[in-house]
Amino acid sequence: MKKCIVIGAGIAGIATSIRLAKKGYAVEVYEANAYPGGKLSAFTSKGYRFDAGPSLFTMPQYVDALFHLCDEDPRAYFNYHKKEIGCEYFWQDGIRLTAYSDQDRFLEEVEQKLNVAPKVVKKYLFRAKEKFDLTVELFLENSLHRWGTFLSMNTIKALAKLPLFELNKSLAKVNTAQLKEPHLVQFYNRFATYNGSSPFQTPGIMTLVQHLESEYGTFVPEGGMEQISQSLYQLAMRQGVKFHFNQHVTEILHTKNRVSSVVVDEQKIPADVIVSNMDVFPTYRKLLPNAKAPEKILAQERSSSAVIFYWGIQKQFPSLDLHNIFFSADYKAEFDAIFNTHSLYDDPTIYVNITAKDVPSDAPRGCENWFVMINTSADHVQDWESDLVSLRERVLDKLEQQLGTSIRSHIVTEEVLTPPLIQAKTQSHLGALYGASSNNQMAAFWRHPNFSREFKNLYFCGGSVHPGGGIPLCLLSAKIVSDQLATHT
Ligand SMILES: Cc1cc2nc3c(=O)[nH]c(=O)nc-3n(C[C@H](O)[C@H](O)[C@H](O)COP(=O)(O)OP(=O)(O)OC[C@H]3O[C@@H](n4cnc5c(N)ncnc54)[C@H](O)[C@@H]3O)c2cc1C
């Protein structure tokens, strides 16, 4: 039996371990933390449960697929329900928009609140769907770095329609040209943040990101987001995968063109195949210091990071739902601060996630668990400690003003996550949430492949490599790695 070592038990590492165990490998996962899931974990404080990282669950079919692969019924282990309301949006001029998951209801809402005719939005959504359908196979489901991908009929069809992708215009330009109404443009511009990019730099093809949400919907996992990683971790163990926690891999040993073992606690552990779920940047810099690194790929701009305030609040807010966005008045200036000046913007867009809205037991009776996230630049050695104090005040001022009620005096428990902490907890380079940003036309091609060009038996999965960050894409990266192994070992 061939042995495979996976470095890291993030969602992609766990998914890869399941797929490779199913392929007959003896799989062992070495994880630096004491728990599985990486960014996808949770914690409890004074009776309030908090999802620590991801809060938005889309494309649950990719999780289900892993249970099906193992001939198990996902519903016996992992359940979720669809949300009727995707998100509540608030603007400072008093406009409020509910993003219903039912398309007709949403179009009615947009017509009523923003005076935009349904046919305008329908046309926009149709174009986005067209882009998605044409590119999903090329950009998401296969390796972009193998010639075979480009020889498929679907890829050839997609490439023949290249102008449709609007690669030479920014997402913001495309949205402005097609939608015009400023609130609606900002609403759709926001989807650039789903992969940690700026709508003013990421190309127009990114209109397809919102398609995942508007077409398939958003979901709430029973037991919280953590159940995604926990249920897959249990599934991996049922497939015979062995997990080693509190085990930091410090080096990957290699000969000229093959990797041979990993080093943990100064012990060499041999393997036939190694898959790194560690961010690709430290994989090269720390684990493979003597190997030739793909410098151009590693130099790609990092995606945005975030500051998160986890607040247990002794109060309920009936006007809020699970997902809520309080927009900044000047989105362009906000993204300039994130990607160009690397500073904390004065009037940031604020995302408030409250799982107690759907699962009351996530907070004590009459209370709410707030996950308050502000997009920031990756960590460029800013002075986060002192910046946090004023950021907290600005965020509270804005929320209190927009909700017309006091919040600060009701906060009874508080934790904070910053870009340096994200890096410390998961090894993500500069604390970026999604690996490299997609702030240029060629970004998809500049993500690291799922295999090593130098070492025949070294592979990569997770948010810092192809096809990108976010739970659905991380799960697809595991599938692409596993598909490669079928042909390369
Ligand atoms: C605050 C926040 C909010 C987010 N929101 C969303 C969202 O709403 N929806 C969404 O889909 N995505 C979201 N994301 C992104 C999503 O969390 C990630 O893309 C995804 O979880 C990354 O998974 P991964 O498997 O690549 O790696 P990670 O989760 O980063 O896991 C990597 C694992 O490898 C381990 N490791 C690293 N190096 C070593 C080593 N040398 N030895 C042993 N172990 C090692 C780490 O300890 C870690 O456990 C968010 C991320 C954050 C931080």
Ligand as a Chemical Component Dictionary entry (heavy atoms), coordinates in Angstrom:
data_LIG
# 
_chem_comp.id                   LIG 
_chem_comp.type                 NON-POLYMER 
_chem_comp.pdbx_formal_charge   0 
_chem_comp.three_letter_code    LIG 
# 
loop_
_chem_comp_atom.comp_id 
_chem_comp_atom.atom_id 
_chem_comp_atom.alt_atom_id 
_chem_comp_atom.type_symbol 
_chem_comp_atom.charge 
_chem_comp_atom.model_Cartn_x 
_chem_comp_atom.model_Cartn_y 
_chem_comp_atom.model_Cartn_z 
_chem_comp_atom.pdbx_ordinal 
LIG C1  C1  C 0 -12.199 35.108 9.098  1  
LIG C2  C2  C 0 -12.412 34.284 7.866  2  
LIG C3  C3  C 0 -13.625 34.310 7.218  3  
LIG C4  C4  C 0 -13.840 33.531 6.092  4  
LIG N1  N1  N 0 -15.083 33.494 5.531  5  
LIG C5  C5  C 0 -15.372 32.560 4.601  6  
LIG C6  C6  C 0 -16.708 32.281 4.246  7  
LIG O1  O1  O 0 -17.640 32.893 4.779  8  
LIG N2  N2  N 0 -16.948 31.306 3.330  9  
LIG C7  C7  C 0 -15.928 30.591 2.756  10 
LIG O2  O2  O 0 -16.209 29.695 1.927  11 
LIG N3  N3  N 0 -14.640 30.829 3.089  12 
LIG C8  C8  C 0 -14.345 31.773 4.002  13 
LIG N4  N4  N 0 -13.060 31.972 4.415  14 
LIG C9  C9  C 0 -11.966 31.274 3.711  15 
LIG C10 C10 C 0 -11.869 29.824 4.141  16 
LIG O3  O3  O 0 -11.870 29.751 5.532  17 
LIG C11 C11 C 0 -10.592 29.228 3.625  18 
LIG O4  O4  O 0 -10.461 29.425 2.228  19 
LIG C12 C12 C 0 -10.482 27.743 3.903  20 
LIG O5  O5  O 0 -10.994 27.379 5.154  21 
LIG C13 C13 C 0 -9.023  27.367 3.783  22 
LIG O6  O6  O 0 -8.866  25.994 4.009  23 
LIG P1  P1  P 0 -7.483  25.301 3.755  24 
LIG O7  O7  O 0 -7.733  23.847 3.837  25 
LIG O8  O8  O 0 -6.835  25.820 2.557  26 
LIG O9  O9  O 0 -6.487  25.782 4.909  27 
LIG P2  P2  P 0 -6.521  26.263 6.402  28 
LIG O10 O10 O 0 -7.882  26.326 6.968  29 
LIG O11 O11 O 0 -5.686  27.484 6.452  30 
LIG O12 O12 O 0 -5.773  25.061 7.139  31 
LIG C14 C14 C 0 -4.417  24.799 6.965  32 
LIG C15 C15 C 0 -4.044  23.865 8.107  33 
LIG O13 O13 O 0 -2.701  23.436 7.932  34 
LIG C16 C16 C 0 -2.057  23.459 9.181  35 
LIG N5  N5  N 0 -0.625  23.614 8.926  36 
LIG C17 C17 C 0 -0.024  24.619 8.245  37 
LIG N6  N6  N 0 1.306   24.415 8.196  38 
LIG C18 C18 C 0 1.540   23.254 8.851  39 
LIG C19 C19 C 0 2.713   22.517 9.139  40 
LIG N7  N7  N 0 3.916   22.928 8.721  41 
LIG N8  N8  N 0 2.602   21.354 9.832  42 
LIG C20 C20 C 0 1.378   20.901 10.246 43 
LIG N9  N9  N 0 0.241   21.587 10.002 44 
LIG C21 C21 C 0 0.319   22.732 9.318  45 
LIG C22 C22 C 0 -2.648  24.657 9.899  46 
LIG O14 O14 O 0 -2.478  24.567 11.294 47 
LIG C23 C23 C 0 -4.106  24.561 9.464  48 
LIG O15 O15 O 0 -4.853  23.778 10.344 49 
LIG C24 C24 C 0 -12.791 32.754 5.554  50 
LIG C25 C25 C 0 -11.550 32.740 6.196  51 
LIG C26 C26 C 0 -11.367 33.477 7.356  52 
LIG C27 C27 C 0 -10.039 33.410 8.079  53 
# 
loop_
_chem_comp_bond.comp_id 
_chem_comp_bond.atom_id_1 
_chem_comp_bond.atom_id_2 
_chem_comp_bond.value_order 
_chem_comp_bond.pdbx_ordinal 
LIG C1  C2  SING 1  
LIG C2  C3  SING 2  
LIG C2  C26 DOUB 3  
LIG C3  C4  DOUB 4  
LIG C4  N1  SING 5  
LIG C4  C24 SING 6  
LIG N1  C5  DOUB 7  
LIG C5  C6  SING 8  
LIG C5  C8  SING 9  
LIG C6  O1  DOUB 10 
LIG C6  N2  SING 11 
LIG N2  C7  SING 12 
LIG C7  O2  DOUB 13 
LIG C7  N3  SING 14 
LIG N3  C8  DOUB 15 
LIG C8  N4  SING 16 
LIG N4  C9  SING 17 
LIG N4  C24 SING 18 
LIG C9  C10 SING 19 
LIG C10 O3  SING 20 
LIG C10 C11 SING 21 
LIG C11 O4  SING 22 
LIG C11 C12 SING 23 
LIG C12 O5  SING 24 
LIG C12 C13 SING 25 
LIG C13 O6  SING 26 
LIG O6  P1  SING 27 
LIG P1  O7  DOUB 28 
LIG P1  O8  SING 29 
LIG P1  O9  SING 30 
LIG O9  P2  SING 31 
LIG P2  O10 DOUB 32 
LIG P2  O11 SING 33 
LIG P2  O12 SING 34 
LIG O12 C14 SING 35 
LIG C14 C15 SING 36 
LIG C15 O13 SING 37 
LIG C15 C23 SING 38 
LIG O13 C16 SING 39 
LIG C16 N5  SING 40 
LIG C16 C22 SING 41 
LIG N5  C17 SING 42 
LIG N5  C21 SING 43 
LIG C17 N6  DOUB 44 
LIG N6  C18 SING 45 
LIG C18 C19 SING 46 
LIG C18 C21 DOUB 47 
LIG C19 N7  SING 48 
LIG C19 N8  DOUB 49 
LIG N8  C20 SING 50 
LIG C20 N9  DOUB 51 
LIG N9  C21 SING 52 
LIG C22 O14 SING 53 
LIG C22 C23 SING 54 
LIG C23 O15 SING 55 
LIG C24 C25 DOUB 56 
LIG C25 C26 SING 57 
LIG C26 C27 SING 58 
# 
